[in-house]
Amino acid sequence: MKTFLTIITSIILLTACSTTALVNTKNNLPDSNQTAQISLFELNNYTDTPRAGMRATNIVEGVLLAQGYHLKTHLNQKIDSLEDAQDSAQEDHSTYFFIGGISEWRYKTGIDGEPAVSLQLSLYNTQSAKLIWSATGSDSDWGNGSIGSTAQNLIEQMTNNH
């Protein structure tokens, strides 16, 4: 009985300090095994953290590649509008393109300094500029967690097709 209570208490403590909020469209990302190339553009940085958009985009790239997607990455290309992204994706001969933004990328103030990440991703059809899929998520973790691992876990949850 003591072991059971210890396990329950541990689970409650572990889940209490990590929070995830996630909202996405009802449709899933296209199947990675059947998807043509996707152009991935640097996520817009709406934070006070320098280069947060590039950092998050690099993690999105790694997660999508690990899931089997074929990417053309534009880490250093400034995209000012949906039309700019569409034009560039058409030049790449990509079927889809990813854009989005980062609204939080920091360590919270306080004793523990927990990492906190919030981002939004959208996938569009290159020919029509029609929204195919979108997700918005936020996550925080323990004080010993990193922003990178928190972001990676969140992006994996966002792009998971289950």
N, C-alpha and C positions, 0 to 999 in steps of 0.2 A: 504494500500500500504506500509506503514511504517513497519508493522508486516511482510509482505512478504519479504521486503528487509533485515530485521533483520534475518529472518530464512535463507535466501540465504547466507548472510554474515557469519552466524554461521557455516553453512555446509562447506563453503569454508575454513574457518579457522580451523575447526576440521579435515578436510581431508588433509590439507596442511602439517601438522606436523607428520603424521603417514604414513609410506610408507611400502608397502609389495611387494615383488617380489617372484613369485612362478612358478616353472617349474616342471611338472611331466609327467610320461609316459601316453600314451593314454589310456591304460587299467586301470581299477579301482582296488582297493583292493578287495579281495574276500569278499563276503557277510558275515557279522559277525554272522548271524543266522545259516549259513550253514558251517562255517569254523571250522575245527578241531583245535587242540592246536597250538599255535605259540610260539616259543622260542624267547625271547627278550634279546639281549645282550647289555651291556653298550656301549653307543656311544663313539667312539674315540674322545678324546679331543685334538683339534688342536689349542687351544687358550692358552693365558697366565693365564687364570682364573683356579685356582685349583678346581678340582672335577666338572667341568662344564659338562663333559660327564655323570657322575652319576646323576647330577641334572636334565639334559635334559631327560635322560632315565626314571627317575622317573615320569616326566610329560607325556612322551609318554605312559608309562604304565597306568597312570590314565585315559588319553584320550581314549586309546584303550579299557580298561575295561569298561568305561562308554558307549562306542559304542557297547558293547556286545561281544567282542573278548575274547577267552580263552587263557590265557598266562601262560608261565613258564618263570619267570624272572631270569636273571643271572646278577645281579648288581655287584657282586664282582668277576666275572670270566673274566680273561684276555683272549681276543681272538686276536690272531696274524694274522689269515688268514681266508679266506672264508672256507677253508677246516676244520679248527678248529671249526668254528661255525656250519658247516654242521655235523661234527662228534658228537658234543655235542647235537644238535637238534635231531639227530637220536637216541641218548641215551635217550632223553626225550620222544621219540615217537611222536614228533611234525611233523605236515604236512608242516609247513612253519617256517622260521626264519627271524628275523629282525636284520639288522646291519646298521651302519651309522656313522656319525661324526658331530662334532660341530666345525665350523670355526670362529664363533664370539659369545661371551657371555660377554657383558660388558655394562657399562654406558659410553656414549660418553663424551668427555671432553667439557667443556664450561659452560655457565651459567646454562642451564637447566639440563644437564647431562642425556639426553634421553637414555632409554634402547635400546640396539641393539642385535639382535639374528640372527644367520645364521646356518642352519643345513641341513643335507642330510640324508634321510632314504631310505633303500632298503629292499624289501621283496623277499625272495628266496624260491623255492620249496626245501624241505629237501632231497628228493630222488635224484634229478637231479642237484641240485645247479643252476637251471635255474632262471634267474631274472624274477619275476612275476610283480613287481611294484616298482617304484622309484620316489622320489620327492625331490627337492631341494628348500629351501625357505629362505628368509631373511625378517626381519621385524624390525621396530623401532617404538617407541611410544613417547608420550609426556614426559616431565621431571618428571611429577608426577606418571608415570606408573612404574611398576616393571618389572624386567627381567622375572620373573616367569609368570606373566600374559601375557606379550608379547609373550613368548615362547608358552604358552598354546594356545593362539589365533592362532598363526602360525601353530602349530601342528594340531589343529582342522581343519584349512583350508587345510592343506596338505593331511589329511586322509579322508576328506569329499568326498564321492563318487558321487557328483553331477557334 
